[in-house]
Amino acid sequence: MRGNVVDMAVGIIIGAAFGKIVTSLVSDVIMPPIGVLIGGVDFKELKLNIKASMFDTSGKLITEPVTINYGNFIQASVDFIIVAFAIFLIVQVIDKLQKKEAETPATPAVSNEEKLLTEIRDLLKNKS
């Protein structure tokens, strides 16, 4: 049981690190070229204003604007798709490895008595 817990803990730690790498890959490598192809769009800045910010007469901000940040949602969705695909591939590889192990039959160990009895049988066959 301890081995399974340790394996699970290692998997969680590696998964968290992998998630950070994928987030960086998506936000720093994948999304900027897509934004350029779309027309210079920065996905982090894509938002839908529901309520504008309010300022007083001196220009001081009274209330923050209310926005729906759908650009962040798109970026998080791409992150999820990449992580899910990578995990899918890892599970497929592990499944294939387990099937190969199951297909290879284990050769039974032959005891010394069985070897001796086999030799005796073969000698008796040769005599008759």
C-alpha positions in Angstrom: 0.0 0.0 0.0 2.8 2.4 0.8 4.3 2.0 -2.7 1.0 3.0 -4.3 0.8 6.1 -2.1 4.3 7.1 -3.0 3.6 6.5 -6.7 0.5 8.6 -6.5 2.4 11.4 -4.8 5.1 11.4 -7.4 2.5 11.5 -10.1 0.7 14.5 -8.6 4.0 16.4 -8.2 5.0 15.6 -11.8 1.5 16.5 -13.0 1.6 19.9 -11.3 5.0 20.6 -12.9 3.7 19.4 -16.3 0.7 21.7 -16.0 3.0 24.7 -15.4 5.0 23.8 -18.5 2.0 23.4 -20.6 0.6 26.7 -19.4 3.8 28.4 -20.3 3.8 26.6 -23.7 0.3 27.8 -24.5 0.6 31.4 -23.2 4.2 32.1 -24.5 4.6 29.9 -27.6 1.3 28.8 -29.1 -1.1 31.8 -28.5 1.1 34.7 -29.7 1.4 33.3 -33.2 -2.3 32.5 -33.3 -3.0 36.0 -32.2 -0.8 37.4 -34.9 -2.5 35.3 -37.5 -5.9 36.5 -36.3 -4.8 40.1 -36.6 -2.6 41.0 -33.6 -5.0 39.9 -30.9 -3.6 39.3 -27.4 -5.9 36.6 -26.0 -5.3 37.8 -22.4 -6.8 41.1 -23.4 -10.0 39.7 -24.9 -12.9 40.6 -22.7 -16.5 41.7 -22.9 -17.4 44.8 -20.9 -20.6 44.4 -19.0 -20.3 47.6 -16.9 -17.9 50.4 -17.4 -15.7 51.7 -14.7 -16.9 54.8 -12.8 -14.8 57.8 -12.0 -15.6 60.7 -9.7 -15.2 64.4 -10.7 -11.5 64.4 -9.8 -10.8 61.4 -12.1 -10.3 58.9 -9.2 -11.6 55.4 -9.9 -14.7 54.7 -7.9 -15.7 51.2 -9.2 -13.8 48.7 -11.3 -15.2 47.7 -14.6 -17.2 44.4 -14.8 -15.9 42.2 -17.6 -16.2 38.7 -18.9 -12.6 37.6 -19.7 -13.2 35.1 -22.4 -9.7 35.4 -23.7 -8.4 33.8 -20.5 -11.0 31.1 -20.9 -9.8 30.3 -24.5 -6.3 30.1 -23.2 -7.2 27.8 -20.3 -9.2 25.6 -22.7 -6.2 25.2 -25.0 -4.1 24.3 -21.9 -6.6 21.7 -20.9 -6.8 20.2 -24.4 -3.0 19.8 -24.5 -2.7 18.3 -21.0 -5.6 15.9 -21.7 -4.0 14.8 -25.0 -0.7 14.2 -23.4 -2.3 12.2 -20.6 -4.2 10.2 -23.2 -1.0 9.3 -25.0 0.7 8.3 -21.7 -2.2 6.1 -20.8 -2.1 4.5 -24.2 1.6 3.7 -23.9 1.2 2.3 -20.4 -1.8 0.1 -21.6 0.3 -1.3 -24.5 3.1 -2.1 -22.2 0.8 -3.9 -19.8 -0.7 -5.9 -22.7 2.8 -7.0 -23.8 3.6 -8.1 -20.3 0.3 -10.1 -20.2 0.9 -11.7 -23.6 4.4 -13.1 -22.7 3.7 -16.3 -20.8 5.9 -17.0 -17.8 7.9 -20.2 -18.3 7.3 -22.4 -15.3 10.4 -23.2 -13.3 11.4 -26.9 -13.7 12.5 -28.5 -10.5 15.4 -31.0 -10.3 13.0 -33.9 -9.7 11.1 -33.1 -12.9 14.4 -32.9 -14.9 15.5 -36.3 -13.5 12.1 -37.9 -14.2 12.2 -36.5 -17.7 15.7 -38.0 -18.3 14.5 -41.4 -16.9 11.5 -41.4 -19.2 13.6 -40.5 -22.2 16.1 -43.3 -21.3 13.3 -45.8 -21.0 11.8 -44.8 -24.3 15.2 -45.3 -26.0 15.6 -48.8 -24.5 12.4 -50.1 -25.8 
